[in-house]
Amino acid sequence: MTGGMNGGTVFGLFLLFFGLVLTLTLLFLRNRNQHLRHVERMAALEKGAPLPVANPERPWTTRVYLLRGLIWSFSGAALFLCLLGLSAARRPMSAVDRAMEAHYLSKNAGITMEQAGDIVQRDAGRETNGPPASIALLGLLPLSVGLAYLVFYYTGEREKSVPR
């Protein structure tokens, strides 16, 4: 067994690095934008000119909550189903899995490595499961956020339609 990194680990590290660079870039650009807005307001104050509008009016309606609720809910449901499907997937044991099982047997069962290798080799066609099904419960987190948005949207709509 080698101590090197496999392709999945390298890809995961690449994604982590890419996400970190993207996040830092977005934070820098947001900070730069706020700094320029501050400089503009200070220049207007020094000249005695009227202050520029800080935030232009946004078309912020309750439909935004409906959109957010739908996005979060469907994303959570999709994540739940995807993780549940991955947990149900069966795959043949890899050579690394078999070697680790033989090592575990030799250490904990009190048998030689050759005997453990023979036991594992005899079960070479055996399949292993994916991750545990409980990992699919992570999909319930964004689903619950989406449902909260939807409840907020529908209760807000009901309050608007009831005359006071």
RODO-2510 file (C-alpha; in nm, 4 decimals, decimal comma):
residues 164
     n   res          X          Y          Z
     1     m     0,0000     0,0000     0,0000
     2     t     0,1435     0,3385    -0,0981
     3     g     0,1144     0,6586     0,0966
     4     g     0,0424     0,8797    -0,2066
     5     m    -0,2724     1,0761    -0,2753
     6     n    -0,5350     0,9368    -0,5079
     7     g    -0,7141     1,1357    -0,7779
     8     g    -1,0176     1,2115    -0,5618
     9     t    -0,8062     1,3689    -0,2897
    10     v    -0,6169     1,5856    -0,5392
    11     f    -0,9428     1,6940    -0,7037
    12     g    -1,0929     1,7743    -0,3626
    13     l    -0,7909     1,9841    -0,2685
    14     f    -0,8117     2,1625    -0,6046
    15     l    -1,1806     2,2417    -0,5460
    16     l    -1,1033     2,3642    -0,1951
    17     f    -0,8249     2,5894    -0,3257
    18     f    -1,0452     2,7183    -0,6104
    19     g    -1,3309     2,7910    -0,3699
    20     l    -1,0976     2,9731    -0,1326
    21     v    -0,9536     3,1895    -0,4132
    22     l    -1,3027     3,2667    -0,5451
    23     t    -1,4298     3,3602    -0,1989
    24     l    -1,1329     3,5863    -0,1283
    25     t    -1,1706     3,7531    -0,4681
    26     l    -1,5390     3,8225    -0,4089
    27     l    -1,4677     3,9602    -0,0622
    28     f    -1,1939     4,1856    -0,2028
    29     l    -1,4215     4,3170    -0,4782
    30     r    -1,7035     4,3839    -0,2311
    31     n    -1,4652     4,5693    -0,0002
    32     r    -1,3298     4,7713    -0,2916
    33     n    -1,6834     4,8667    -0,3970
    34     q    -1,7703     4,9808    -0,0439
    35     h    -1,4479     5,1812    -0,0246
    36     l    -1,5227     5,3600    -0,3527
    37     r    -1,8765     5,4372    -0,2326
    38     h    -1,7274     5,5809     0,0888
    39     v    -1,4801     5,7965    -0,1042
    40     e    -1,7636     5,9247    -0,3239
    41     r    -1,9769     6,0189    -0,0217
    42     m    -1,6833     6,1937     0,1496
    43     a    -1,6094     6,3956    -0,1653
    44     a    -1,9762     6,5005    -0,1862
    45     l    -1,9700     6,6083     0,1814
    46     e    -1,6542     6,8153     0,1302
    47     k    -1,8030     6,9957    -0,1711
    48     g    -2,1382     7,0487    -0,0027
    49     a    -2,3188     6,8573    -0,2759
    50     p    -2,6159     6,6382    -0,1979
    51     l    -2,5195     6,2875    -0,0939
    52     p    -2,5600     6,0185    -0,3539
    53     v    -2,8307     5,7652    -0,2827
    54     a    -2,6726     5,4932    -0,0685
    55     n    -2,8765     5,2026    -0,2015
    56     p    -3,1002     5,2522    -0,5000
    57     e    -3,4538     5,1240    -0,4536
    58     r    -3,4723     4,7553    -0,5167
    59     p    -3,7865     4,5856    -0,6348
    60     w    -3,8009     4,3877    -0,3087
    61     t    -4,1310     4,2061    -0,2946
    62     t    -4,2567     3,9035    -0,1078
    63     r    -4,2070     3,7025    -0,4262
    64     v    -3,8359     3,7011    -0,3440
    65     y    -3,9176     3,4805    -0,0454
    66     l    -4,1161     3,2477    -0,2698
    67     l    -3,8200     3,2174    -0,5074
    68     r    -3,5746     3,1583    -0,2235
    69     g    -3,8062     2,9038    -0,0662
    70     l    -3,8402     2,7115    -0,3904
    71     i    -3,4658     2,7174    -0,4599
    72     w    -3,3712     2,6002    -0,1093
    73     s    -3,6475     2,3385    -0,0974
    74     f    -3,5693     2,1811    -0,4329
    75     s    -3,1943     2,1943    -0,3655
    76     g    -3,2437     2,0228    -0,0313
    77     a    -3,4709     1,7569    -0,1801
    78     a    -3,2215     1,6934    -0,4619
    79     l    -2,9319     1,6675    -0,2162
    80     f    -3,1325     1,4304     0,0039
    81     l    -3,2177     1,2039    -0,2911
    82     c    -2,8629     1,2152    -0,4296
    83     l    -2,7041     1,1183    -0,0973
    84     l    -2,9672     0,8511    -0,0405
    85     g    -2,8911     0,7071    -0,3853
    86     l    -2,5173     0,7109    -0,3169
    87     s    -2,5684     0,5315     0,0123
    88     a    -2,7686     0,2582    -0,1612
    89     a    -2,5022     0,2049    -0,4285
    90     r    -2,2983    -0,1105    -0,4032
    91     r    -1,9512    -0,1448    -0,5468
    92     p    -1,6930    -0,4233    -0,5558
    93     m    -1,4256    -0,4074    -0,2891
    94     s    -1,1089    -0,2454    -0,4158
    95     a    -0,7643    -0,3916    -0,3594
    96     v    -0,6965    -0,1226    -0,0999
    97     d    -1,0158    -0,2152     0,0874
    98     r    -0,9153    -0,5829     0,0836
    99     a    -0,5610    -0,5044     0,2038
   100     m    -0,6936    -0,2878     0,4867
   101     e    -0,9379    -0,5595     0,5896
   102     a    -0,6578    -0,8209     0,5905
   103     h    -0,4430    -0,5903     0,8033
   104     y    -0,7326    -0,5333     1,0436
   105     l    -0,7979    -0,9092     1,0690
   106     s    -0,4328    -0,9907     1,1330
   107     k    -0,4068    -0,7323     1,4104
   108     n    -0,7390    -0,7883     1,5867
   109     a    -0,8193    -1,1558     1,5236
   110     g    -0,4793    -1,2882     1,6283
   111     i    -0,4012    -1,4591     1,2969
   112     t    -0,1080    -1,4255     1,0618
   113     m    -0,1131    -1,1873     0,7696
   114     e    -0,1093    -1,4792     0,5240
   115     q    -0,4188    -1,6324     0,6849
   116     a    -0,5942    -1,2955     0,6823
   117     g    -0,4996    -1,2488     0,3169
   118     d    -0,6433    -1,5902     0,2327
   119     i    -0,9711    -1,5070     0,4107
   120     v    -1,0037    -1,1747     0,2331
   121     q    -0,9027    -1,3238    -0,1038
   122     r    -1,1706    -1,5897    -0,0677
   123     d    -1,4289    -1,3093    -0,0361
   124     a    -1,2782    -1,1053    -0,3245
   125     g    -1,6083    -1,0835    -0,5158
   126     r    -1,7871    -0,9334    -0,2173
   127     e    -1,9446    -0,5917    -0,2557
   128     t    -1,9385    -0,3032    -0,0130
   129     n    -2,1970    -0,0370     0,0492
   130     g    -2,1534     0,3322    -0,0085
   131     p    -2,1713     0,5802     0,2774
   132     p    -2,4321     0,5207     0,5491
   133     a    -2,7907     0,6179     0,4659
   134     s    -2,7939     0,8632     0,7566
   135     i    -2,5697     1,0958     0,5523
   136     a    -2,8751     1,1693     0,3379
   137     l    -3,0231     1,3550     0,6350
   138     l    -2,7884     1,6432     0,5481
   139     g    -3,0266     1,7209     0,2629
   140     l    -3,2949     1,8031     0,5178
   141     l    -3,1036     2,1146     0,6286
   142     p    -3,1496     2,3175     0,3078
   143     l    -3,4956     2,1645     0,2673
   144     s    -3,6002     2,3028     0,6066
   145     v    -3,4581     2,6469     0,5223
   146     g    -3,6629     2,6452     0,2023
   147     l    -3,9762     2,5402     0,3867
   148     a    -3,9224     2,8231     0,6350
   149     y    -3,9044     3,0720     0,3462
   150     l    -4,2205     2,9252     0,1949
   151     v    -4,4069     2,9443     0,5267
   152     f    -4,2946     3,3054     0,5639
   153     y    -4,4098     3,3845     0,2099
   154     y    -4,7522     3,2241     0,2484
   155     t    -4,8201     3,3761     0,5908
   156     g    -4,7148     3,7177     0,4556
   157     e    -4,9510     3,6800     0,1599
   158     r    -5,2374     3,5818     0,3915
   159     e    -5,1765     3,8836     0,6171
   160     k    -5,1846     4,1180     0,3158
   161     s    -5,5170     3,9794     0,1951
   162     v    -5,6894     4,0101     0,5373
   163     p    -5,8278     4,3661     0,5809
   164     r    -5,7466     4,5375     0,9092
***
